[in-house]
Amino acid sequence: MPTVRLGNHAALDPDGNTVPGQQITTIHIPDTDPHEDRMRNITHPDGLWSRLAAEPPTWVASDDPELEAALARHFDCPVGEPDLDKAPDDARELTE
């Protein structure tokens, strides 16, 4: 099952309020979904990302290289998870 991880600095809680600080959003995608469905399910205005975040992701990482590259282009963000040891303090909170 492909996994996508996205840096989320504007995560939304269930009530639609922004959660402060850098979060990591993980999305698991069924193996049976073709590439087009994977993109649409994440990026469509009614898709997963719009329900999980108020802003575009700060980075994207995935074990599906094609999807990772397409999402990075779509959201205009870098590929790969940042090194949390070198990240701002608010991102480091997630590991403590």
C-alpha positions as CSV (number, residue, x, y, z in Angstrom):
1,M,0.0,0.0,0.0
2,P,1.6,3.3,-1.1
3,T,2.2,5.9,1.6
4,V,2.5,9.6,1.2
5,R,3.8,11.9,4.0
6,L,3.3,15.6,3.8
7,G,4.6,18.5,5.9
8,N,1.5,20.2,7.2
9,H,2.0,23.6,8.8
10,A,-1.7,24.4,8.7
11,A,-3.4,21.2,9.8
12,L,-7.1,21.3,10.4
13,D,-8.9,19.8,13.4
14,P,-12.3,18.1,13.0
15,D,-14.0,21.5,13.4
16,G,-12.0,23.1,10.7
17,N,-9.7,25.1,13.0
18,T,-6.0,25.4,12.2
19,V,-3.7,23.5,14.5
20,P,-0.6,25.5,15.4
21,G,2.9,24.1,14.6
22,Q,4.3,21.8,12.0
23,Q,2.5,18.5,11.7
24,I,3.2,15.5,9.4
25,T,0.1,14.1,7.6
26,T,0.3,10.5,6.4
27,I,-2.0,9.1,3.7
28,H,-2.2,5.4,2.8
29,I,-3.5,4.7,-0.7
30,P,-5.0,1.4,-1.9
31,D,-2.7,-0.6,-4.2
32,T,-5.5,-0.9,-6.6
33,D,-5.8,2.9,-7.2
34,P,-4.2,4.0,-10.5
35,H,-1.9,7.1,-10.5
36,E,-4.7,9.4,-11.7
37,D,-6.9,8.4,-8.8
38,R,-4.1,8.7,-6.3
39,M,-3.5,12.3,-7.4
40,R,-7.2,13.2,-7.6
41,N,-8.0,11.7,-4.2
42,I,-5.3,13.9,-2.6
43,T,-5.3,17.1,-4.7
44,H,-9.0,17.6,-5.8
45,P,-10.7,20.6,-4.1
46,D,-12.9,18.0,-2.3
47,G,-10.0,15.6,-1.8
48,L,-8.1,14.6,1.3
49,W,-5.6,17.5,1.4
50,S,-8.4,20.2,1.4
51,R,-10.0,18.4,4.4
52,L,-6.7,18.1,6.3
53,A,-4.9,21.4,5.7
54,A,-5.6,25.1,5.2
55,E,-2.4,25.6,3.2
56,P,-0.2,23.6,0.7
57,P,2.2,21.2,2.2
58,T,5.8,22.3,3.0
59,W,7.3,19.0,1.6
60,V,6.2,15.6,0.3
61,A,7.7,12.2,0.6
62,S,6.3,8.9,-0.7
63,D,7.4,5.3,-1.4
64,D,5.7,5.9,-4.8
65,P,8.3,8.0,-6.7
66,E,6.0,8.9,-9.5
67,L,3.3,10.1,-7.1
68,E,5.9,11.9,-5.0
69,A,7.2,13.9,-8.0
70,A,3.7,14.7,-9.2
71,L,2.6,16.0,-5.8
72,A,5.7,18.1,-5.4
73,R,5.0,19.7,-8.8
74,H,1.3,20.2,-8.0
75,F,1.9,21.8,-4.6
76,D,5.2,23.4,-5.6
77,C,7.1,22.0,-2.6
78,P,10.3,20.1,-2.1
79,V,10.6,16.3,-2.2
80,G,11.8,14.5,0.9
81,E,11.3,14.8,4.6
82,P,13.4,17.4,6.3
83,D,16.0,16.3,8.9
84,L,14.1,17.1,12.2
85,D,17.5,17.7,13.9
86,K,17.9,20.7,11.6
87,A,14.3,21.7,11.5
88,P,12.6,24.5,13.4
89,D,11.7,23.8,17.0
90,D,7.9,23.5,16.3
91,A,8.7,20.5,13.9
92,R,10.9,18.9,16.5
93,E,8.0,18.8,19.0
94,L,6.5,15.9,17.0
95,T,9.3,13.6,18.0
96,E,9.5,14.4,21.6
